[in-house]
């Protein structure tokens, strides 16, 4: 399969746009935490949110006025991916573009809000416009309508690994030679219910920073946003190999599940491994798998700067790896230990820029990975 990244779009707590966000990451900037209102006064949650200014360039559309924040994030990212690829959708090519939308918690967020309106004010007060957003594939429907695509459209739901699994699915979808492109979009929105759930699971820390590879782990900070990757037949960074993913039965088995993926994807010229380390047990599992396989390459995670975006995180990792291969630069690893555990190394440049691995260990026992490579 000869697929490559034709375009990308990014909506993050650091702003909107691949060039802008990458510049800020290279400058060691990190998102500013905001207090998230909730029903429990004694349980304040700090999260990384997308600033209103990041969506200021969205087109004027009646549909956008009534859709979820997740859908607006997805539209902004998708439009940028098409723009950077120089692709305009029209009646002649709309059927040749497939769409895969990846999400984790979105429908739960809007189910909670719809139910809260009923409890607070009665059934007649609940907005009928809010109810459709409780369906997990609502954002994909909005996105396809606003972009004008008429090809195959899918929604895939999972944990933090869902973005990488969507990339694997895109590879399968693009076996249809009648398709020229597949747009993979992943999005997430934060909500107090999610924060409370992750706190109950002892995965959330009360305040920044996110400190990757700390022993013992100190927890993560939730964030929101979207990422979009347009896959086509041409591009400077190719999708070299994907892995179908796997799962693990308990936290202690996560490293073994990751080793299976890494053993298949690793090659002798790996310059970079973009991990999903977020300040939880995930960090140690990924570090153990990498060190036990004696893999070379710089280890990096973007979570200290952007937070844990769950559904969007895997696509963000792929975008980081692609940018690093294109530019030969890597943002600094924020808040990491002075001495990396398990013999992992730190660097600010990406070797010869040949190959990068992306792995994700989701918090709900899913693992996935892929390999990107610069075309010679």
C-alpha positions as CSV (number, residue, x, y, z in Angstrom):
1,X,0.0,0.0,0.0
2,X,1.5,3.3,-1.2
3,X,0.0,6.0,1.0
4,X,1.3,9.3,2.3
5,X,0.3,12.3,4.3
6,X,-1.0,14.9,1.8
7,X,-2.2,17.4,4.4
8,X,-2.8,18.0,8.1
9,X,-5.0,20.2,10.4
10,X,-4.6,20.9,14.1
11,X,-6.8,22.4,16.7
12,X,-5.3,22.4,20.2
13,X,-5.2,24.3,23.5
14,X,-2.1,26.1,22.0
15,X,-4.2,27.4,19.0
16,X,-5.2,26.3,15.5
17,X,-3.0,25.5,12.6
18,X,-0.1,23.1,12.1
19,X,2.5,25.8,11.5
20,X,1.4,27.8,14.5
21,X,1.2,24.9,17.0
22,X,4.5,23.5,15.8
23,X,6.2,26.8,16.3
24,X,4.9,27.1,19.8
25,X,5.9,23.5,20.6
26,X,9.4,24.2,19.4
27,X,9.4,27.3,21.6
28,X,8.7,25.1,24.6
29,X,5.3,26.7,25.2
30,X,2.6,24.7,27.0
31,X,-1.1,25.1,27.4
32,X,-2.5,27.1,30.2
33,X,-4.8,25.2,32.6
34,X,-8.4,26.5,33.2
35,X,-10.8,25.7,36.0
36,X,-13.7,23.6,34.7
37,X,-17.0,24.3,36.4
38,X,-18.8,21.3,37.9
39,X,-21.4,20.4,40.5
40,X,-18.9,19.5,43.2
41,X,-17.5,22.6,44.8
42,X,-14.9,20.6,46.7
43,X,-13.6,18.9,43.4
44,X,-12.1,21.6,41.2
45,X,-10.8,20.3,37.9
46,X,-8.0,22.0,35.8
47,X,-8.1,21.2,32.1
48,X,-6.5,22.4,28.9
49,X,-9.2,23.9,26.6
50,X,-9.2,25.2,23.1
51,X,-9.3,29.0,23.1
52,X,-12.2,30.7,21.3
53,X,-9.8,32.5,19.0
54,X,-8.7,29.1,17.6
55,X,-12.0,28.8,15.8
56,X,-12.4,32.3,14.6
57,X,-11.7,31.4,11.0
58,X,-14.5,28.8,10.8
59,X,-16.9,29.5,7.9
60,X,-20.3,30.9,8.5
61,X,-22.9,28.1,8.4
62,X,-26.3,27.5,10.0
63,X,-25.2,24.0,10.8
64,X,-22.2,25.1,12.8
65,X,-24.3,27.3,15.0
66,X,-26.0,24.3,16.5
67,X,-23.4,21.6,16.6
68,X,-21.2,20.3,19.4
69,X,-17.8,21.8,20.1
70,X,-16.4,18.4,19.1
71,X,-17.9,18.9,15.6
72,X,-16.5,22.4,15.3
73,X,-13.0,21.3,16.3
74,X,-13.3,18.5,13.7
75,X,-14.5,20.9,10.9
76,X,-11.7,23.3,11.6
77,X,-9.0,20.6,11.5
78,X,-10.5,18.9,8.5
79,X,-10.7,22.2,6.5
80,X,-7.0,22.9,7.3
81,X,-5.9,19.4,6.2
82,X,-7.7,20.0,2.8
83,X,-6.2,23.4,2.5
84,X,-2.6,22.4,3.2
85,X,-3.0,19.6,0.6
86,X,-4.4,22.1,-2.0
87,X,-7.5,20.0,-2.3
88,X,-10.9,21.6,-3.1
89,X,-13.9,19.3,-2.9
90,X,-16.5,19.6,-5.7
91,X,-19.1,17.4,-7.4
92,X,-16.5,15.7,-9.6
93,X,-14.3,14.4,-6.7
94,X,-16.6,14.3,-3.7
95,X,-17.2,10.6,-4.1
96,X,-13.5,9.9,-4.2
97,X,-12.8,11.1,-0.7
98,X,-13.5,8.7,2.3
99,X,-13.9,10.0,5.8
100,X,-13.1,8.2,9.1
101,X,-13.9,10.0,12.3
102,X,-12.3,8.8,15.6
103,X,-13.7,9.6,19.0
104,X,-13.7,8.4,22.6
105,X,-16.0,10.3,25.0
106,X,-18.0,12.6,22.8
107,X,-21.4,11.0,23.0
108,X,-21.1,10.5,26.7
109,X,-20.5,14.2,27.2
110,X,-23.7,15.2,25.4
111,X,-25.8,12.5,26.9
112,X,-24.8,13.8,30.4
113,X,-25.7,17.4,29.3
114,X,-29.1,16.4,27.8
115,X,-30.0,14.4,30.9
116,X,-28.9,17.2,33.2
117,X,-31.2,19.6,31.4
118,X,-34.1,17.2,32.0
119,X,-33.3,16.8,35.7
120,X,-32.8,20.5,36.3
121,X,-35.7,21.9,34.4
122,X,-38.0,19.1,33.2
123,X,-38.3,17.1,30.0
124,X,-39.8,20.1,28.1
125,X,-36.7,22.2,28.8
126,X,-34.3,19.8,27.2
127,X,-33.1,21.1,23.9
128,X,-34.1,18.9,20.9
129,X,-31.0,20.3,19.2
130,X,-28.8,18.8,21.9
131,X,-30.2,15.2,21.6
132,X,-28.6,14.4,18.2
133,X,-25.1,15.1,19.7
134,X,-25.6,12.2,22.1
135,X,-25.0,9.9,19.1
136,X,-21.3,9.0,18.6
137,X,-21.4,9.4,14.8
138,X,-23.1,12.8,14.9
139,X,-19.8,14.7,14.3
140,X,-18.9,12.6,11.3
141,X,-22.3,13.5,9.8
142,X,-21.7,17.2,10.4
143,X,-18.2,17.0,9.1
144,X,-19.2,15.2,5.8
145,X,-22.0,17.6,5.2
146,X,-19.9,20.7,5.8
147,X,-16.9,19.5,3.8
148,X,-19.0,18.2,1.0
149,X,-17.7,14.7,0.9
150,X,-20.0,12.0,-0.4
151,X,-17.7,9.0,-0.2
152,X,-17.7,6.3,2.5
153,X,-18.0,7.7,6.0
154,X,-17.2,5.8,9.2
155,X,-17.0,6.5,12.9
156,X,-14.7,4.5,15.1
157,X,-15.0,4.6,18.9
158,X,-12.2,3.6,21.3
159,X,-9.8,4.9,23.9
160,X,-6.6,6.9,23.4
161,X,-5.4,4.4,20.8
162,X,-8.5,5.0,18.5
163,X,-6.7,7.6,16.3
164,X,-4.0,5.0,15.3
165,X,-6.7,2.4,14.8
166,X,-8.4,4.8,12.5
167,X,-5.2,5.2,10.5
168,X,-5.1,1.4,10.1
169,X,-8.7,1.4,9.0
170,X,-7.9,4.1,6.4
171,X,-5.2,1.9,5.0
172,X,-7.8,-0.8,4.4
173,X,-10.3,1.6,3.0
174,X,-7.8,3.0,0.5
175,X,-7.4,-0.4,-1.0
176,X,-10.4,0.7,-3.1
177,X,-8.6,2.1,-6.1
178,X,-11.6,4.4,-6.9
179,X,-10.7,6.4,-3.8
180,X,-8.0,9.1,-4.1
181,X,-8.0,10.3,-0.5
182,X,-9.1,9.3,3.0
183,X,-9.5,12.0,5.6
184,X,-8.9,10.8,9.2
185,X,-10.2,13.2,11.8
186,X,-10.1,12.7,15.6
187,X,-11.6,15.0,18.2
188,X,-12.4,15.3,21.9
189,X,-14.0,17.7,24.3
190,X,-13.5,17.9,28.1
191,X,-16.3,17.8,30.6
192,X,-16.6,17.6,34.3
193,X,-18.0,14.1,34.2
194,X,-15.0,12.8,32.3
195,X,-12.7,14.5,34.8
196,X,-14.5,13.0,37.7
197,X,-14.3,9.5,36.1
198,X,-10.6,9.7,35.5
199,X,-10.1,11.0,39.1
200,X,-12.0,8.0,40.4
201,X,-9.7,5.8,38.4
202,X,-6.7,7.6,40.0
203,X,-5.4,8.7,36.7
204,X,-6.0,12.5,37.0
205,X,-3.8,14.9,38.9
206,X,-5.2,18.0,40.5
207,X,-3.0,20.6,38.8
208,X,-0.3,20.8,36.1
209,X,2.3,20.1,35.0
210,X,2.1,16.7,33.3
211,X,5.4,15.0,34.2
212,X,6.1,12.1,31.8
213,X,8.3,9.1,32.8
214,X,8.2,10.0,36.5
215,X,8.5,7.1,39.0
216,X,6.0,6.7,40.5
217,X,3.6,8.3,38.0
218,X,1.7,11.5,39.2
219,X,-1.2,11.6,36.8
220,X,-2.5,13.4,33.7
221,X,-4.4,16.5,32.8
222,X,-7.3,16.2,30.3
223,X,-7.5,18.4,27.2
224,X,-9.5,18.9,24.1
225,X,-9.2,19.6,20.4
226,X,-8.9,17.8,17.1
227,X,-6.4,16.6,14.5
228,X,-6.9,15.7,10.8
229,X,-4.7,13.8,8.5
230,X,-5.5,13.6,4.7
231,X,-4.0,10.4,3.3
232,X,-3.4,10.2,-0.4
233,X,-1.2,8.5,-3.0
234,X,1.5,11.2,-2.9
235,X,3.3,13.1,-0.2
236,X,6.8,13.5,1.4
237,X,6.0,11.5,4.5
238,X,4.6,8.0,3.8
239,X,2.5,5.7,5.9
240,X,5.1,3.0,5.9
241,X,3.3,0.4,8.0
242,X,0.4,0.1,10.4
243,X,-0.4,-2.5,13.0
244,X,-3.9,-3.9,13.7
245,X,-3.4,-3.2,17.4
246,X,-4.2,-5.4,20.4
247,X,-5.3,-5.3,24.0
248,X,-4.1,-6.1,27.5
249,X,-6.0,-7.7,30.4
250,X,-4.4,-5.6,33.2
251,X,-2.0,-2.7,33.5
252,X,0.9,-5.0,34.3
253,X,0.5,-6.6,30.9
254,X,0.6,-3.4,28.9
255,X,4.3,-3.5,28.2
256,X,4.1,-7.0,26.7
257,X,1.2,-5.9,24.4
258,X,3.3,-3.0,23.2
259,X,6.4,-5.2,22.6
260,X,4.4,-7.2,20.1
261,X,3.6,-4.1,18.1
262,X,7.1,-2.5,18.4
263,X,8.8,-5.8,17.4
264,X,6.8,-5.8,14.1
265,X,7.2,-2.1,13.3
266,X,10.8,-1.4,14.4
267,X,13.5,-1.1,11.9
268,X,17.2,-0.3,12.1
269,X,16.8,3.3,11.0
270,X,14.3,4.4,13.6
271,X,15.1,8.0,14.5
272,X,12.1,8.8,16.7
273,X,9.5,7.1,18.8
274,X,6.5,9.2,19.7
275,X,4.9,7.7,22.8
276,X,1.5,8.3,24.4
277,X,3.1,8.8,27.9
278,X,0.8,11.1,29.9
279,X,1.9,10.8,33.5
280,X,0.2,7.5,34.3
281,X,1.1,3.8,34.2
282,X,1.3,4.2,30.4
283,X,4.7,5.8,30.7
284,X,6.4,2.9,32.4
285,X,4.7,0.4,30.1
286,X,6.0,2.1,27.0
287,X,9.5,2.7,28.4
288,X,9.8,-1.0,29.4
289,X,8.7,-2.2,26.0
290,X,11.2,0.1,24.2
291,X,14.1,-0.7,26.5
292,X,13.5,-4.5,26.5
293,X,13.6,-4.5,22.7
294,X,16.8,-2.3,22.7
295,X,15.4,0.2,20.3
296,X,17.4,3.2,19.3
297,X,15.9,6.6,18.6
298,X,14.8,9.7,20.5
299,X,11.7,9.2,22.8
300,X,9.2,12.0,22.8
301,X,5.7,12.7,24.1
302,X,3.6,15.9,23.5
303,X,1.3,15.4,26.4
304,X,3.1,17.8,28.8
305,X,2.5,20.6,26.3
306,X,-1.0,19.8,25.1
307,X,-2.5,17.5,27.7
308,X,-4.2,14.1,27.3
309,X,-6.9,14.6,24.6
310,X,-7.9,10.9,24.7
311,X,-9.8,10.5,21.4
312,X,-7.7,13.0,19.5
313,X,-4.3,12.1,21.1
314,X,-3.3,9.3,18.6
315,X,-3.7,11.5,15.6
316,X,-1.8,14.3,17.4
317,X,1.1,11.9,17.9
318,X,1.1,11.0,14.2
319,X,1.2,14.7,13.3
320,X,4.1,15.3,15.7
321,X,6.0,12.4,14.1
322,X,5.3,13.7,10.6
323,X,6.4,17.2,11.4
324,X,9.6,16.0,13.0
325,X,10.5,13.9,9.9
326,X,9.7,16.9,7.6
327,X,11.7,19.5,9.6
328,X,14.4,17.4,11.3
329,X,13.5,19.2,14.5
330,X,11.8,18.0,17.7
331,X,10.3,20.2,20.5
332,X,11.8,19.9,23.9
333,X,10.4,17.3,26.3
334,X,8.7,19.4,28.9
335,X,8.8,18.4,32.6
336,X,10.6,15.1,31.9
337,X,13.1,13.8,34.5
338,X,16.7,15.0,34.2
339,X,17.8,11.3,33.9
340,X,15.4,9.4,31.7
341,X,14.5,6.0,33.0
342,X,15.2,2.7,31.4
343,X,18.1,4.2,29.4
344,X,15.9,6.3,27.1
345,X,17.7,9.2,25.5
346,X,16.6,12.8,24.9
347,X,17.4,15.0,21.8
348,X,16.3,18.1,20.0
349,X,17.0,16.9,16.5
350,X,15.7,13.8,14.7
351,X,18.8,12.2,13.3
352,X,18.7,11.8,9.6
353,X,15.0,12.1,9.5
354,X,14.3,8.7,8.0
355,X,11.8,6.8,10.1
356,X,9.5,7.4,13.1
357,X,7.4,5.0,15.2
358,X,4.2,6.1,16.9
359,X,2.7,3.9,19.7
360,X,-0.3,4.4,21.9
361,X,-1.3,2.6,25.0
362,X,-4.9,3.5,25.7
363,X,-6.3,3.7,29.2
364,X,-9.0,1.3,28.4
365,X,-6.6,-1.6,27.5
366,X,-6.1,-0.9,23.8
367,X,-2.7,-0.6,22.1
368,X,-1.8,0.4,18.6
369,X,1.1,1.6,16.5
370,X,2.4,2.6,13.1
371,X,5.5,3.7,11.3
372,X,6.1,6.8,9.1
373,X,9.1,7.3,6.8
374,X,10.4,10.1,4.7
375,X,10.3,9.3,1.0
376,X,13.8,9.1,-0.5
